[in-house]
Amino acid sequence: MGLPGSSANGPGIKLLADTDVLTMLMTERDRQRERAVLSGEHGSKLAEIHDILRAYNLHFGYRVMDECASLHVAYEGIRG
């Protein structure tokens, strides 16, 4: 169920042609791995984005950070 050559809402978000989005979204969450993602490089990048957006009052909360980590872990899980 991949979306060949697609980008979602802009050029920066790209899915590989063989990405199984349904499986990725239906995967049971692994909170421990999600916390590891947020404590690593990806969490630092999200914090940088958050700080940039804060200047324009467009920053996000912990739920967005959690969701980003969850999708990252799910994507890793189906990509192997």
C-alpha distances in whole Angstrom, upper triangle without the diagonal:
4,7,9,12,12,15,15,18,20,20,21,17,14,11,11,9,7,7,5,7,7,9,11,12,13,15,19,21,23,26,28,25,24,28,28,26,28,31,30,29,26,28,31,29,28,31,32,30,31,35,34,33,36,38,37,36,33,32,30,31,30,27,25,26,25,21,21,22,20,17,18,19,15,14,17,16,13,14,17
4,6,9,9,11,12,16,17,17,17,14,11,8,7,5,5,4,5,6,9,10,11,13,15,16,20,21,23,25,27,24,23,27,27,24,26,29,28,27,24,26,29,26,25,29,30,27,29,33,32,31,34,36,35,35,31,30,28,29,29,26,24,24,24,20,19,21,19,15,16,18,15,12,15,15,12,12,16
4,6,6,8,10,13,14,14,15,12,9,7,7,5,7,7,8,9,11,13,13,14,17,19,22,23,25,27,29,26,25,28,28,25,27,30,29,27,24,27,29,26,25,29,29,26,28,32,30,29,32,34,33,33,29,29,27,29,29,26,24,25,24,21,20,21,20,16,17,19,17,14,17,18,15,15,19
4,5,9,12,15,15,14,15,13,10,8,7,4,7,9,11,12,15,16,16,18,20,21,25,26,28,30,31,28,27,31,30,27,29,32,30,28,25,28,30,27,27,30,30,28,30,33,32,31,34,36,34,35,31,31,30,32,31,29,26,27,27,24,22,24,23,19,19,22,19,16,19,20,17,16,19
4,7,10,13,12,11,12,11,7,7,7,6,10,11,13,14,17,19,18,19,22,23,27,27,29,30,32,28,27,30,30,26,28,31,29,26,24,27,28,25,25,29,28,26,28,31,29,29,32,34,32,33,29,30,29,31,31,29,26,26,27,24,22,23,23,19,19,22,20,17,19,21,18,17,20
4,7,10,10,9,11,9,6,6,8,8,11,11,13,12,15,18,16,17,21,22,25,25,27,29,30,27,26,29,29,25,26,30,28,26,23,25,27,23,23,27,26,23,26,29,27,26,29,31,29,30,26,27,26,28,28,26,23,24,24,21,19,22,21,17,18,21,19,16,19,21,18,17,21
4,6,6,6,7,5,5,7,9,11,14,12,15,13,16,19,17,17,21,22,25,25,26,27,29,26,24,27,27,23,24,27,26,23,20,23,24,20,20,23,23,20,22,25,23,22,26,27,26,26,23,23,22,25,25,23,20,21,22,19,17,20,20,16,17,20,19,16,19,21,19,18,22
4,6,7,8,6,7,8,12,13,15,13,15,12,15,18,16,15,19,21,23,23,25,26,28,25,23,26,26,22,23,26,25,23,20,21,23,20,18,22,22,18,20,23,22,20,23,25,23,24,20,20,20,22,23,20,17,19,20,17,15,18,18,14,16,19,18,15,19,21,19,19,22
4,7,8,7,9,12,15,17,19,17,18,16,18,21,19,18,22,23,26,25,27,27,30,27,24,27,27,24,24,27,26,24,21,22,23,20,18,21,21,17,19,22,20,18,21,23,20,21,17,18,18,21,22,20,17,19,20,17,16,19,20,17,18,21,20,18,22,24,22,22,26
4,6,6,8,12,15,17,19,18,20,18,21,23,20,20,24,25,28,27,28,29,30,28,25,27,28,24,24,27,25,23,20,22,22,19,18,21,20,16,19,21,19,18,21,22,20,21,18,19,19,22,24,22,19,20,22,19,17,20,21,18,18,22,22,19,22,24,23,22,26
4,6,7,11,13,15,18,17,20,18,22,23,21,22,25,26,29,28,29,29,31,28,26,28,27,24,24,27,25,22,19,22,22,18,18,21,20,17,20,22,20,19,23,24,22,24,20,21,21,24,25,24,20,21,23,21,18,21,22,19,18,22,22,19,21,24,23,21,25
4,6,10,13,15,18,16,19,17,21,22,19,20,24,24,26,25,26,26,27,24,22,24,24,20,20,23,21,18,16,18,18,14,15,18,16,14,17,19,17,17,21,22,21,22,19,19,19,22,22,22,18,18,20,18,15,18,19,16,15,19,19,17,19,22,21,19,22
4,7,10,13,15,13,15,14,17,18,16,16,20,21,23,22,23,24,25,22,20,23,22,19,19,22,21,18,15,17,18,15,15,18,18,15,17,20,19,18,22,23,22,23,19,19,18,21,21,20,16,17,18,15,13,15,16,13,13,16,16,13,16,19,18,17,20
4,7,9,12,10,13,12,16,17,15,16,20,20,23,22,23,25,26,23,21,24,23,20,21,24,22,20,17,20,21,18,18,21,21,18,21,24,22,22,25,27,26,27,23,23,22,24,24,22,19,19,20,17,15,17,17,14,13,17,16,12,15,17,16,14,18
4,6,8,6,9,9,13,14,12,14,17,17,20,20,22,23,25,22,20,23,23,20,21,24,22,21,18,21,22,19,19,23,23,21,23,26,25,24,28,30,29,29,25,25,23,25,24,23,20,20,20,17,15,17,16,12,12,15,13,10,13,15,13,12,15
4,6,5,9,10,14,14,13,15,18,18,22,22,23,25,26,22,22,25,24,21,23,26,24,22,19,22,24,22,22,26,25,24,26,29,28,28,31,33,32,32,29,28,27,28,27,26,23,23,23,20,18,19,18,15,14,16,14,11,13,14,12,10,14
4,6,9,10,14,14,14,16,19,19,23,24,25,27,29,25,25,28,27,24,27,29,27,26,23,26,28,25,25,29,29,27,29,32,31,31,34,36,35,35,31,31,30,31,30,28,25,26,25,22,21,22,21,17,17,19,17,13,15,16,13,12,15
4,6,9,12,12,12,15,16,17,20,21,23,26,27,23,23,27,26,23,26,29,27,25,23,26,28,26,26,30,30,28,30,33,33,32,35,38,37,37,33,32,30,31,30,28,26,26,25,22,20,21,20,16,16,17,15,12,13,14,10,9,13
4,6,9,9,8,11,13,14,17,18,19,22,23,20,20,23,23,20,23,26,24,23,20,23,25,23,23,26,27,25,27,30,30,29,32,35,34,33,30,29,27,27,26,24,22,22,21,18,17,17,16,12,13,14,11,8,11,11,8,8,12
4,6,6,6,9,10,11,15,16,18,21,23,20,20,23,23,21,23,26,25,25,22,24,27,25,24,28,29,27,28,32,32,31,33,36,35,34,31,30,27,28,26,24,22,22,21,18,17,18,15,12,13,14,10,9,12,11,8,9,12
4,6,5,6,9,10,14,15,17,20,22,19,18,22,22,20,22,25,24,24,20,22,25,23,22,25,27,24,26,29,29,28,30,33,32,31,27,26,24,24,23,20,19,19,18,15,14,16,13,10,12,13,10,9,12,12,9,11,14
4,5,5,6,9,12,14,17,19,22,20,19,23,24,21,23,27,26,26,23,24,28,26,24,28,29,27,28,31,32,30,32,35,34,33,29,28,25,25,24,21,20,21,19,16,16,17,14,12,14,14,11,11,14,13,10,13,16
4,5,5,6,10,12,14,17,20,18,17,21,22,20,22,25,25,25,22,24,27,26,24,28,29,28,28,32,32,31,33,36,35,34,31,29,26,26,24,21,20,21,18,16,16,16,13,11,13,12,8,9,12,10,7,11,13
4,6,6,9,10,12,15,17,15,14,18,18,16,18,22,21,21,18,20,23,22,20,24,26,24,25,28,29,27,30,33,32,31,27,26,23,23,21,18,17,17,15,12,12,12,10,7,9,9,5,6,9,8,6,9,12
4,6,8,9,12,15,17,16,14,18,19,17,19,22,22,23,19,20,24,22,20,23,25,23,24,27,28,26,28,32,30,29,26,24,21,21,19,16,15,16,14,11,12,12,9,7,10,10,7,9,12,11,10,13,15
4,6,9,12,15,18,16,15,19,20,19,21,24,24,25,22,23,26,25,23,26,29,27,27,31,31,30,31,35,34,32,29,27,24,23,21,18,18,18,16,13,15,15,11,10,13,12,9,11,13,11,11,14,16
4,6,9,12,14,13,13,16,17,16,19,21,22,23,20,21,24,24,22,25,28,26,26,30,31,30,31,35,34,33,29,27,24,23,20,18,18,18,15,13,14,13,9,9,11,9,6,9,11,8,9,12,13
4,7,9,12,12,12,15,16,16,18,20,21,23,20,21,24,24,22,25,28,27,26,30,31,30,31,35,34,33,30,27,24,22,19,17,18,17,14,13,15,13,9,11,13,10,8,12,13,10,12,15,15
4,6,9,9,8,11,13,13,14,17,18,20,17,17,21,21,19,21,25,24,23,27,28,27,28,32,32,30,27,24,21,19,16,14,15,14,10,10,12,10,6,9,11,8,7,11,12,10,13,15,16
4,6,6,6,9,10,11,13,15,16,18,16,16,20,21,19,21,24,24,23,26,28,28,29,32,33,31,28,25,22,20,16,15,16,14,11,12,13,10,8,10,11,7,8,12,11,10,13,15,15
4,5,5,6,9,10,11,12,14,17,15,14,18,19,17,19,22,22,21,24,26,26,26,30,30,28,26,23,20,17,14,13,14,12,9,11,12,9,8,11,12,9,11,14,14,13,16,18,18
4,5,5,6,9,10,11,13,16,15,14,17,19,18,19,22,23,22,25,27,27,27,31,32,30,28,25,22,19,16,16,17,14,11,14,14,10,10,14,13,10,13,15,14,14,17,19,18
4,5,5,6,9,10,11,13,12,12,15,17,16,18,21,21,21,24,26,26,27,30,31,30,27,24,21,19,16,16,16,13,11,13,12,8,9,11,10,7,10,12,10,11,14,15,14
4,5,5,6,9,10,12,10,10,13,15,13,15,18,18,18,21,23,22,23,27,27,26,23,20,17,16,12,12,12,10,7,9,9,5,6,9,8,6,9,12,11,12,15,16,16
4,5,5,6,9,12,11,9,12,14,13,14,17,18,17,20,22,22,23,26,27,26,24,20,17,15,12,13,13,10,8,11,11,8,9,12,11,10,13,15,14,15,19,19,19
4,5,5,6,10,9,9,12,14,13,14,17,18,18,20,23,23,24,27,29,27,25,22,20,18,15,16,16,12,11,14,12,9,11,13,11,10,13,15,13,14,18,18,17
4,6,5,7,6,6,9,11,10,12,15,15,16,18,20,21,22,25,26,25,23,20,17,16,14,14,13,10,10,11,9,6,9,10,8,8,11,12,11,13,16,16,16
4,5,8,6,4,7,9,8,9,12,13,13,15,18,18,19,22,23,22,20,17,15,13,11,12,11,8,8,11,9,6,10,12,10,11,14,15,14,16,19,19,20
4,7,8,6,7,10,10,10,13,15,15,16,19,20,20,23,25,24,22,19,17,16,13,15,15,11,12,14,13,10,13,15,13,13,17,18,16,18,22,21,21
4,6,5,7,9,10,11,13,15,15,17,19,20,21,24,26,25,23,20,19,18,16,18,16,13,13,15,13,11,14,15,12,13,16,16,15,17,20,19,19
4,5,5,6,9,10,11,13,14,15,17,19,20,22,24,24,22,19,18,18,17,18,17,13,15,16,13,11,15,15,12,14,17,16,15,18,20,19,19
4,5,5,6,9,10,11,12,14,16,17,18,21,22,22,20,17,16,16,14,15,13,10,12,13,9,8,12,12,9,11,14,14,13,16,18,17,18
4,5,5,6,9,10,10,12,14,15,16,19,20,20,18,15,13,13,11,13,12,8,10,12,9,8,12,13,11,12,16,16,15,18,21,20,21
4,5,5,6,9,10,11,12,14,15,17,19,19,18,15,14,15,14,16,14,11,13,15,12,12,16,16,14,16,19,19,18,21,24,23,23
4,5,5,6,9,10,11,12,14,16,18,18,16,14,13,15,14,16,13,11,14,14,11,12,15,15,13,16,18,18,18,21,23,21,23
4,5,5,6,9,10,11,12,15,16,16,13,11,10,11,11,12,10,7,11,11,9,10,13,13,12,15,17,17,17,20,22,22,23
4,5,5,6,9,10,10,13,15,15,13,10,10,11,11,13,11,9,12,14,12,12,16,17,15,18,20,20,21,23,26,25,26
4,5,5,6,9,10,12,14,14,13,10,12,13,14,16,14,12,15,17,14,15,19,19,17,20,22,22,22,25,27,26,28
4,5,5,6,9,10,11,12,10,8,9,12,13,15,12,11,14,15,12,14,17,17,16,19,21,21,22,25,26,25,27
4,6,5,6,9,10,10,8,5,6,9,10,13,10,9,13,14,12,14,17,18,17,20,22,22,23,26,27,27,29
4,5,5,7,9,10,9,7,9,11,13,16,14,13,17,18,16,18,21,21,20,23,25,25,26,29,31,30,32
4,6,6,8,9,9,8,11,14,16,18,15,15,19,19,17,19,22,22,21,24,26,26,27,30,31,30,32
4,5,5,6,5,5,8,11,14,16,13,14,17,17,16,19,21,21,21,24,26,25,27,30,31,30,33
4,5,5,6,5,8,11,14,16,14,14,18,19,18,20,23,23,23,26,28,28,29,32,33,33,35
4,6,8,8,12,14,17,20,18,18,22,22,21,23,26,26,26,29,31,30,32,35,36,35,38
4,5,8,11,14,18,19,17,18,22,22,21,24,26,26,26,29,31,30,32,35,36,35,38
4,6,9,12,15,17,15,17,20,20,20,22,24,25,25,28,29,30,31,34,35,35,37
4,7,10,14,14,12,14,17,17,16,19,21,21,22,25,26,26,28,30,31,32,34
4,7,10,12,10,11,14,15,14,17,19,19,20,23,24,24,26,28,30,30,32
4,7,8,6,8,11,11,11,14,16,16,17,20,21,22,24,26,27,27,30
4,5,6,7,9,10,11,13,15,16,17,19,20,22,23,25,27,28,29
4,5,5,6,9,10,10,12,14,15,16,18,20,21,22,24,26,27
4,5,5,6,9,10,10,12,14,15,16,18,20,21,23,24,26
4,5,5,6,9,10,11,12,14,15,16,18,20,21,22,24
4,5,5,6,9,10,11,12,14,15,17,18,20,21,23
4,5,5,6,9,10,11,12,14,15,16,19,20,21
4,5,5,6,8,10,10,12,14,15,17,18,20
4,5,5,6,9,10,10,12,14,16,16,18
4,6,5,6,9,10,11,12,15,15,16
4,5,5,6,9,10,11,13,14,15
4,5,5,6,9,10,11,12,14
4,5,5,6,9,10,10,12
4,5,5,6,9,10,11
4,5,5,6,9,10
4,5,5,6,9
4,6,5,6
4,6,5
4,5
4
